[in-house]
């Protein structure tokens, strides 16, 4: 195994320019959620060029490359959709340029999360070059719609494609640390029904905006009193939008609604979060709903799920966490930090809903996710490509 790790490390360094170039090509293609078609075709081409055994695009639009045909299944995931660039004036370089300069690949998606995909393409190339022959099937997944609805892609892969891995590696950015969990999240809406009256006599009506405003202020207080977990930290809640309606601008509002972003720490659930809001509102005049996502992917398929994304944590002594640490140690003779994401990932469906272990290892620093001047060190891409290839051998070991 020592020789294998040495060869993998050497090949990852040999293919550094190849990995960076592949990432640059991906970054140059706009790939907002529901509009990923062109970047998916490019990723498919890269997998085929790297010699993968099989590459397909499923009904939702996920690119799924395969190496091996063994009984045990390992999957490596990178979502290919990105958020938009925001105010271009906040960028010091072309956010869609994919510039390779000063040891970095620059542009939107380099960290979140196409850098992971470019790295696993190289990992697949390395495995093929080394003649990987373990009794393992490895699926390399370029997933879709994560930014719009995290986990939806893996709900489809597990429930519709019937691919059930023993373990999934998420390539979301971890700064080359190993991540083993995240807070969950959910989206709620509270609708308030008032009674309109003329604006000159507001006392005759019931103002839905005032109802919503009072609830919003109570939600602000609730945020300070949510549960705390030693590993994941505290849950959080915030009102992110308020809308209202009335017969006219000279009339008391008879309808209002607020949108709530709720982050859930360990032990908090959809049910407990809903009850907290119900305890704030007047149920006769207001209603809490957990929202649903249902949209058409670039393939034309309409698919959706409830906007409840469960909290998940993998124990630090889990065999796959141990294997993950061993993989890194054998490659670089040091033990990586084990931590968590501050944001949400596809692990909400893989682990949170379906109970399949997820571990995180990805290039780039998460503080650059969704931020201007996003860029990833080429050295991170090299380490990630080595890690994914080496883990395939570690995964196969008893």
N, C-alpha and C positions, 0 to 999 in steps of 0.2 A: 504493500500500500504506500510506503514511503516513496518508492519510485514513481508511482502513479501521481501522487500529489506534486512531486517535483516536476513531472512532465506537464501536468495541468497548469501549474504556475508559469512555466516557461512558455507554453502555448498562449496563455492569456496575455502575456506581455508581448509576444510576437504579433498577436492580432489586435493590438491596441488601436492602431490606425484604422483597421477594418471595422472595429466596434464603433469608434467615433464617427467614421464616415456613414455607417448604417444609421446611427442616431441622427446625424445631420439631415439625412434624406427624409427621415420620419418627421422631424421638426418642421421642415419646409412645407409640409402638407397640413392645411387646416383640418382639425379633427374635433370639432365641438360635438357634444353629445347629440346623438341621433343623426349625425352627419359624418360618420367615420369611414365611409366606403373607400375613399381613395387611399387613406393611410392603411386600411386593412389589406388592400390589394398589394401595397408596397411591403408590408410585413410578411404577407404570404410569399411574395417573390423572394424576400431575403431568406426565409426558412427553406424554401425549395433550393435556392442557390447554395445554402449551407449543407445540403445533403440530408435533410430530415427524411425519415422513412415515408411519411405521409403528411399532407397538409390540406385541411378542409376549412370551409367557412360554414358555420351552422345556421339554423333558421333565424336566429336573432342577430347574426352578424359577427359573432366571435370567431376569430381565427384560432384554429386548434391544430398545432403541429405535434406529430408523434415520433418518438424514437423508442424502439424496442416493442416487444409484444408479450411481456411476462405477466404473471398472475397478479403481482402487487402493482399498485398504481401510485405514482408520485405526480403531482401537478405543480407547475410554476406559473404564476399569474402576473400579468401586467395590464392594467387598463390603458386603452389607447386613446380615449377621449380626453380632452383638456378643457379647462376653463378658457374664457376669452382673454385677450391681452389687456383689457382695461384701457386706461389713459396712456396712449403711446408716448406722451411727453415724459412719463415717469421712467421710461427705459433709456439706458445709455447705449443700446445697440438695437438692431432690427430684431424684434421678438420672433419673427418668422424666418429669420435668415439662416439659422443653423450654423452660425459661424464657428469654426474650429480655430481657437487662438489662445496662446499663453497657457496651454495645458487644460483648457476647458472646451466643452461644447456649449454654445450659448443659444437660448431661446425657450419659448413656451413649450412645456412638456419635457424638457430635459431631465427635470427632477421628478415631476408629477405627471406622467410616470413612464414615459417612453424610454428613458434610460434603462429601466429594468428590462424592457423588451429587447433592446439592442444588445444588452449583456447576455440575455438567455439565448439569443440567436447564436452568439459566439460560443456559449457553453455547449449548445447542440453541435456546432461545428467541431469543437474539441472532442466531444464524446464520439462522434463518428470517426474522426481521425484516429482516435485511440482504439477503435474497434469495440466499443462498449457492448458487452455480451451478457450482462446480468439478467436474471429472470424478473425484469422490471419493465413496466410500461411507463414512459415519461410523457406527459402531455404539457406542452408549452402553449399557454393560453394568452392571446391578445384580446382582452375583453372590452366590451362596449358599455356605454350609458352609465358608467360608474359615477361620474360627476353629477348627473341628474338624479340617479337612484342607486346608491351603493348597494351591492349585493344582488341586484336584479339579474345581472349577467350569469352569476353563479347559481341563482335559483333555477334559471333556464338550463344551464349545463347539467346540474344534478337531477332536476325533475323531468326535463324533456330529452336531453341528450343521453341521460342515464349513465353519465360518467361519475363514478363514486370513488374518489381517491382515498388512499389511506392517510395522506398528508398533502397539504397545499402550502407552498412557499409563496408569500406575497412579496413582490418586489417594490412595494411602496417605499419611499425614502426612509432609511433608518440611520443614515450617517455611518453605514457599515457596522452598526450594532445589531444585535438580535432582539426582535420585539416579540412579545408574547401576549398582547392583549390591547384592549382599548375600551373606553366608555362607549355605551350604546347611545342611540339618539332616537327621537321621534318628532313628528310634526303634527301639531294639533291646531284646530281652529275653534274659536268660540264665537258663536253668533248671538247677538242681542236683539230682541224685538221690543220696540218701544211703541208709543202712540203719538201720532203727529198732532200738532196744534199750530195755530198761527204764531209766527215769531214775535208778535207784539204781546202775546199772552202765553209764555212758555209754561206757566204753572198749570195750564190746562192739559198739557201733554206729559209723556214720559220719554225723556231724551235718551235714545240708545247710545249716543256718543258718551254721555256722562256715565252710563252703566259700564261701557267698555273702558273708559278712563279709570274709573274706580277699581275695576278688576286688574287693569294693567299695573296700577300702583301697588296692589296687594301681591301681584306676581313678582314685582321688584323686591318686595320684602321676603317673599318665599325663597328667592334665590340664596339669601344669606343663611337659610336654615335647612338646607338639603343634606342628605346623607353623605358621609365621607368614608372612603376606603383607603387603607394604608398604601396600596399599590396604585390604584387608578386615580385616587384623589376624590374631589367632591363633585357631585352632580351639579348641573347648572340649568337655569331657565331664563329665557328672555323673550319679550314681545318684539317681533321683527317687522310687523306691518299692521296698520289699522286702516280700515275702509269703512265708509258710511254712506247712507243714502237718506233722502227726504223728498217730499213732494216738490219742494222748491227751496231756494236759498233764503226764503222768507218763512220757512217752516221748521218746526222742531223735528230732529232726525228720528225716524221710526225704525231704522235698521243700522246696525254696525257689526263689524266682525274684526277680530284680532287673530293674527297668525303667531304661533308660539314655537320656538326652537327649544327643545328639551334635551339635555345631555344626561345620560343615565349612568351612574356609577354602579358598582357591584351591589346587588341586592335590590335595586330599584327596578320596577317592571312597568309595562304599559298600564296595567290596571292601577298600580299605586300612583302613577303620575296623573292619570285621569281623575282619580278620587281627590287628589290635592287641588285640582282646578274646580271640581264640583263643590268642594268645601268653601271656595271663594265666591262663587257666583250665586245669583238667585235663579234656581232651576226653573221657576215659572216663566221667567223672561229670557233665559239664556240656555244654550245647548253646547256641550263639548263634543267634538268629533276628532277622531284620529283619521288623518287624510289618507288618500290612496293615490298611487301613481299608475297611470295607464296611458302609454304613448306608442307611436308607431316608429319602429326602428328603421334604419336605412334600407333594410331588406323588404320593407312593407309589412312586416309582422307587427301586430298590436299585442302588447304584453304588459303586465303590470304586477304590482304587489302593494300591500299596505305599507305606509310610511312609518313602520316601527322596525328599528334596526337594533337587535338585542346586544347588550353588553356581553363581552366574552373575555375570558382569561385562560391561558394554558399554564398549568403549574410549572414552576421553575425546575422541578425534578422530573418533568415528563421526559420519557426516553428520547423524543424527537428534539427537545431542547438540548439535551445532553449530546446527541449526535451532531446537532448544529454547532455547538461550542467546540466539539472535537474536530469537526471539519475545518473550522477557522484556525484552530490551534495547529493542526497538522500542516496547513498551508503556510502560516505566517509566524508560527511559534509564539503565539500570545493568545490570551483569552479575551474574547470580546465582551463588552458590557451587555447586560440583558435589561431591556427597558420596555416601554410601551409607546404607542402613538397618542398624540393629543387629539387627532382627528379620527374620522371614521373611514373604514376600508371595506373591501368585499368580504372580509372575515365575518361581518355581521350575518351573512347568509351561510357561508361555509361552516363556520363554527357556531355562531349565535343561533341559527335556525336548525342546521342539519347536524351539528355535533361533530364535524370532521375537523381535526386539529389543523390550525394555521400557525405558521411561524413567519416572522417578517425578517427579511434581509434585503436591503436595497441601496443603490448608489444615491448620493446626494443628501443634502440637509433639508429636513422637512420645513424649516423656516422660510425656504424659498418657494414652497408650494403655494400657488395662486398669487405670488408676489411678482412685482416687476424685477427685471434683471435676473431672471431665473437662469442658472447655469449649473453644470455638473462637472466635477473634475474627471478628466479622462482616467486618472489613476483609480478613481472609484469604480468606473466601468470595468476596468481590468480586474480589480479584486472581486467584483460581483460575478463576472463571467467565470472566474476561477472557482469561486465558492459554489455556484450552481452546478458546475460540472463535478466538482469534488464531492458535493453532497449526494449526487446520484450514486457514487461508489459507497459512501458511508451509509446511505439508506439501505443499500443492498446487503450490508454486513450484518451478521447476527450479534 
